[in-house]
Amino acid sequence: MPLKIVFMGTPDFSVAVLDAVVAAGHEIVAVYSQPPRPAGRGMAEVKSPVHRRAETLGIPVRTPLNFKSDEDRAAFAALGADAAVVVAYGLLLPKAVLDAPQLGCFNVHASKLPRWRGAAPIQRAIMAGDTVTAVDVMRMEQGLDTGPVCLGRDVPISSDMTAGELHDALSEAGAELMVEALAKLEAGTLQCTPQPSEGATYAAKIDKGETRIDFSRAAKEVADHIRGLSPFPGAWFEITLGAKPERIKVLAAKVVSGSGEPGTLIDDELTIACGSGAIRVEKLQRAGKQPMLTADFLRGTRIAAGTRL
């Protein structure tokens, strides 16, 4: 018999899971998402990807700012859900909400817990040079991503994989895993195991201050930093191409042989010396422009070797 589910999610990452739960035949009694936010040049209010997808599916959407009021908590409990599926919702849920569904609240988390608990596990895994991560389904408790893990699936991180590519792979895997978890929950066979006490790390939200590329680091670390922030928010450097410095986002780069003063171009192919070794920029984005291959950029913009970024 299909479960009555409350779905809670906000960004693109969550949409695949919502679609999979619907396709599995479960009854989504309501979707919770973050409230519409001002965005774009006109700062018009924009609904979240999950909000828009739920409306397309004909599912009622609720967007409380938080669950501090008794009214919002009571409205959630009144849904009479068997379980809640939570995927990058963006709010810490209070105990009253976690305890409301009869069978519990279950979260899709994009890491191999307890490694990379927190807001930015995809980016942090790549920036740290991890070669494997995972997607886990966890039974939620009040701690930050501390609940017992019910199901998990390893996902390899190749040496050139960007955060955007890993995001898509983990979203798809998470959707499949959540459907499996709900089937076991429905059958009464879902087993959840406490996380180990050792190996926990915290995936802090990406701060704008850490997006500038530090070429004094080793080339491998610089390349990992770049792909961990690609395509968004994007790692960047500044270069003077006209009257004033221009910010260039680097979307793809590879480690190459070479040496020189860190942050200096060592050839005319946008190869940049690092603290040890060098990187070659393969894809970039100028401010206000579309992403482009470095070869296309250099056809219209000549930058001499020896230029300091």
C-alpha angles and dihedrals in degrees: 000000000000118000125242103239135190108204119207120187144117122189135057090270089069099050096078090053092050091050092048094050090050092047090051088064101250119145112247103203094182142350121223119201139161114278119265111278132205110260141163130029093304091047090224115168111264126198118230120257090252091049091052093046093049091052090051089052091048095244119144113248128211123193111186115174088227140329098257095114122081088224094061092045092049092048090054093049091047090065088076093215123181090213143350123230111207122191120169092324094159100228133089105237119228121233091256090062095041090052097046102081111076095230099032141253120293126200132201106217123187100224144060098266135256085028113083103009111176143043106326110034095144096053095040094052092055095041089053091052095246113170096201136029133165146213116239134192108216133186102235127238132168097275120088105271091328100124125117116280116240102180135001140182126196118229119194120229111215120212093255100037115126127213089253092056093045090047090058094045093050093045091055093045091047092053092053093045094050091052088052091048093050091050090054091044090053091049093047093241102107110125121193124196125205114250117254115262093230130065099038116153131174123234101208119202112270110263121211089231092067097051096083110097115247105209092187088079123087115280093247091054091048092050092048090049091052097049092042089061097040126145095359135063086353131216113251150186133196126239132172108238098155135356095329141021117284126206115232121194114214111215099173135014138159134212113253136171117270142097142212142116106332111261094022125123109239098189141009094266096076094263109160127200117234134191086281123004124351143260130224116214110229102174131019145165128220119212110282093004136104120260113272141181114262091239090059091047093051093050089068100029124047116203116183126225110261094043111140118222 
